[in-house]
Amino acid sequence: MKIKLTLPMAPSINNYYMRRGTRTFILPKGVKFRKEVNDIVREAGLDIMLLGRLKMTVVIHFGNKRKNDIDNRIKALWDSLEKSMVFLNDEAFDQLHIFRGEVDKNNPRMEIEIEEIDQ
């Protein structure tokens, strides 16, 4: 099974979680991203959950040419996809390939492809 989606730009992990004492919570940008991902997953009609070992390819199209760490968006992406029931747990990923795509000022986005690995 292979899933392909185009998602909005995930917030940097620095703008996704916050710790206060022993509590960790998701910031408003993270809440908004989670909802957007869930809406896209539902609109795509994805009513399956990938259960095996997984690999993912991500092409990140930033909205500007500023320095951006491409790995800084993945945890927020995985968290949102997990909450949308695309997969059970991000521990299932054995392969992750991240590429920097063309800058798109009008449509920063993440193009993802997830598939189960034959074992």
C-alpha positions in Angstrom: 0.0 0.0 0.0 1.3 3.5 -0.9 -0.1 6.8 0.3 0.7 10.1 -1.5 -0.4 13.4 0.0 0.4 17.1 -0.4 0.3 18.8 3.0 0.8 22.3 4.2 4.2 23.2 5.6 4.6 21.7 9.1 5.7 24.1 11.8 9.2 23.8 13.1 9.4 21.5 16.1 10.5 24.6 18.0 7.0 26.0 17.3 5.1 22.8 17.8 5.7 21.6 21.4 6.3 23.5 24.6 7.2 22.2 28.0 6.0 23.8 31.2 7.2 22.0 34.2 6.5 18.3 33.6 3.7 19.0 31.1 4.3 19.0 27.4 1.6 20.6 25.2 1.1 21.5 21.6 1.2 25.2 20.6 -1.5 26.8 18.5 0.5 26.5 15.3 0.7 22.7 16.0 -3.0 22.4 16.7 -3.8 24.2 13.5 -1.4 22.0 11.5 -2.8 18.8 13.0 -6.4 19.8 12.0 -5.3 20.7 8.5 -3.6 17.3 8.1 -6.6 15.5 9.5 -8.9 17.3 7.1 -6.7 16.4 4.1 -6.5 12.8 5.2 -10.2 12.5 5.5 -10.9 14.4 2.2 -8.5 11.9 0.5 -10.7 9.1 1.7 -7.9 7.4 3.6 -9.7 5.1 6.0 -6.9 2.6 6.3 -4.1 2.5 8.8 -0.6 1.3 7.7 0.5 -1.4 10.2 3.8 -2.8 8.9 7.3 -1.4 8.7 7.3 1.9 6.7 9.4 4.1 4.6 8.7 7.8 3.8 9.8 10.2 1.2 9.3 13.9 1.8 9.9 16.8 -0.5 9.8 20.1 1.3 9.0 23.2 -0.7 9.8 26.2 1.6 8.1 29.5 1.0 11.4 31.5 1.1 15.1 31.1 0.6 16.0 31.6 4.3 18.0 28.9 6.0 15.6 26.1 7.1 16.6 22.8 8.6 14.8 20.1 6.6 14.7 17.7 9.5 13.1 20.2 11.9 9.6 19.6 10.4 9.5 15.8 10.4 8.4 15.2 14.1 5.4 17.5 13.7 4.6 15.8 10.4 4.7 12.3 11.9 2.8 13.4 15.0 0.0 14.8 12.9 -0.2 11.8 10.6 -0.2 9.5 13.6 -3.1 11.4 15.2 -4.9 11.2 11.8 -4.7 7.4 12.0 -2.5 7.0 8.9 -0.2 4.8 10.9 -0.1 3.4 14.4 3.2 4.9 15.7 6.2 6.7 14.1 8.4 4.0 15.5 7.3 2.0 12.4 9.6 4.0 10.1 12.7 2.2 9.0 13.5 4.6 6.1 13.1 8.4 5.8 14.2 10.3 2.7 14.0 14.1 2.9 14.6 16.4 -0.1 14.5 20.2 -0.4 12.2 21.1 -3.3 11.9 24.3 -5.2 11.1 27.4 -3.2 7.4 28.3 -3.7 6.5 31.6 -2.2 2.8 31.1 -3.0 2.4 27.5 -1.8 4.9 26.2 0.7 4.1 22.6 1.2 5.3 19.1 2.0 4.8 16.3 -0.6 4.9 13.0 1.1 4.8 9.4 0.0 4.5 6.6 2.6 4.6 2.9 1.9 4.8 -0.4 3.7 8.1 -2.2 3.3 7.9 -5.8 2.2 9.5 -8.0 4.9 
